[in-house]
Amino acid sequence: MLFPYWLTVVTVSLALYGLWHVFRDLLGLWAGGRPGRALSASLLVVVRNAEDSIEDNLRRLLYETALEPAWQEIIVVDHGSHDLTPAILDRLAAAYPLLKIVHLPPGARPVADAIPFCQGEVLEIIDLESRLGSADWDAAVSRLMRR
């Protein structure tokens, strides 16, 4: 029994597509990628009007990250703060190169608008503006550090 021409074309196309992916993966492994390598991660922290707690929280996070590096970068999104939070964040970013600050107006979407600034292969988000209180910060950071 002979296959119709269209079925032969589809079968050969799928086989070539599969071979291309195998070749690409092998080339990636040969070029330096290793199975089981750790993925790079970015931590995105959303804050608003947190002048009372943000400096202590970030300094503790940066200290723990220096002891056991968990993220390649920490991005803090200031979502339209009306207190001293932006000044505190800018001062900390000047002292710690791991820390990046993104200032957004109150009407912006903090996570969606800050994702382009993240360079890690994995993105972890801590939302201190609306989801977590300062008391939950330690628990969230400890859980993320154990990943």
C-alpha positions as CSV (number, residue, x, y, z in Angstrom):
1,M,0.0,0.0,0.0
2,L,1.4,3.4,-1.0
3,F,1.0,6.5,1.2
4,P,-0.6,9.5,-0.3
5,Y,1.8,12.2,-1.3
6,W,0.6,14.7,1.3
7,L,1.1,12.2,4.1
8,T,4.6,11.6,3.0
9,V,5.3,15.3,3.0
10,V,3.9,15.8,6.5
11,T,5.9,12.8,7.8
12,V,9.2,14.0,6.4
13,S,8.5,17.5,7.6
14,L,7.9,16.3,11.2
15,A,11.0,14.2,11.1
16,L,13.1,17.1,9.9
17,Y,11.6,19.3,12.6
18,G,12.4,16.7,15.3
19,L,16.0,16.4,14.0
20,W,16.4,20.1,14.1
21,H,15.4,20.2,17.8
22,V,17.7,17.3,18.6
23,F,20.6,19.0,16.8
24,R,19.9,22.3,18.6
25,D,19.8,20.7,22.0
26,L,23.0,18.8,21.4
27,L,24.7,22.0,20.2
28,G,23.5,23.8,23.4
29,L,25.0,21.0,25.5
30,W,28.2,21.1,23.6
31,A,28.4,25.0,23.9
32,G,28.4,24.9,27.7
33,G,25.0,24.1,28.9
34,R,24.8,21.3,31.4
35,P,21.9,19.2,32.4
36,G,21.0,19.9,36.0
37,R,22.5,23.4,36.1
38,A,20.8,25.9,38.4
39,L,18.5,28.4,36.8
40,S,19.1,32.0,37.4
41,A,16.4,33.7,39.4
42,S,15.1,37.2,39.8
43,L,13.2,38.4,42.9
44,L,10.6,41.0,42.3
45,V,9.3,42.9,45.4
46,V,6.4,45.3,45.1
47,V,6.1,48.0,47.8
48,R,4.1,51.1,48.5
49,N,4.4,53.5,51.4
50,A,6.6,51.2,53.4
51,E,9.1,53.6,54.9
52,D,8.8,52.1,58.3
53,S,9.9,48.6,57.4
54,I,11.4,48.5,53.9
55,E,15.0,49.3,54.9
56,D,15.2,46.7,57.6
57,N,13.5,44.1,55.4
58,L,15.8,44.7,52.4
59,R,19.0,44.8,54.4
60,R,18.1,41.5,56.0
61,L,17.3,40.0,52.6
62,L,20.6,41.3,51.1
63,Y,22.5,39.9,54.1
64,E,21.0,36.5,53.7
65,T,21.5,36.6,49.9
66,A,25.2,37.5,50.5
67,L,25.6,34.4,52.7
68,E,23.7,32.1,50.3
69,P,23.1,33.6,46.8
70,A,19.6,32.7,45.8
71,W,18.9,35.5,43.2
72,Q,21.0,37.1,40.5
73,E,19.1,40.3,41.0
74,I,16.5,41.8,43.4
75,I,14.1,44.3,41.7
76,V,12.0,46.5,44.0
77,V,9.0,48.1,42.4
78,D,7.9,51.3,44.2
79,H,4.2,51.6,43.2
80,G,3.6,55.3,43.7
81,S,4.7,55.8,47.3
82,H,3.9,59.1,48.9
83,D,6.3,58.8,51.8
84,L,10.1,58.4,52.0
85,T,10.1,54.9,50.5
86,P,11.5,56.1,47.1
87,A,14.4,57.9,48.7
88,I,15.2,54.9,51.0
89,L,15.1,52.6,48.0
90,D,17.4,54.8,45.9
91,R,19.9,55.1,48.7
92,L,20.0,51.3,49.2
93,A,20.4,50.7,45.4
94,A,23.4,53.0,45.4
95,A,25.0,50.8,48.1
96,Y,24.1,47.4,46.7
97,P,24.6,46.5,43.0
98,L,22.3,43.5,43.3
99,L,19.4,45.8,44.0
100,K,17.5,47.5,41.2
101,I,14.7,50.0,41.8
102,V,11.8,50.7,39.5
103,H,9.5,53.7,40.3
104,L,6.0,53.4,38.9
105,P,3.0,55.8,39.2
106,P,0.0,54.6,41.2
107,G,-2.1,53.7,38.1
108,A,0.5,51.3,36.7
109,R,0.4,47.5,36.9
110,P,3.5,46.9,39.1
111,V,4.2,43.2,38.2
112,A,3.4,43.4,34.5
113,D,5.3,46.7,34.0
114,A,8.4,45.5,36.0
115,I,8.8,42.1,34.3
116,P,10.8,43.5,31.4
117,F,13.4,44.6,33.9
118,C,13.9,41.1,35.2
119,Q,16.8,39.1,33.6
120,G,16.5,35.8,35.5
121,E,15.1,32.6,34.0
122,V,12.8,32.2,37.0
123,L,10.8,35.1,38.5
124,E,9.7,35.0,42.1
125,I,7.3,37.8,43.3
126,I,6.7,39.1,46.8
127,D,3.8,41.6,46.9
128,L,4.1,43.8,50.0
129,E,1.7,46.3,48.7
130,S,-1.5,44.3,48.8
131,R,-0.8,40.6,49.5
132,L,1.7,40.4,52.4
133,G,2.2,42.4,55.5
134,S,5.6,43.2,57.0
135,A,5.1,40.4,59.5
136,D,4.8,37.9,56.7
137,W,8.0,39.1,55.0
138,D,10.4,36.8,57.0
139,A,8.3,33.7,56.4
140,A,8.1,34.4,52.6
141,V,11.9,35.1,52.3
142,S,12.8,32.1,54.4
143,R,10.6,29.9,52.2
144,L,12.1,31.3,49.0
145,M,15.7,30.9,50.3
146,R,15.0,27.1,50.9
147,R,14.0,26.5,47.3
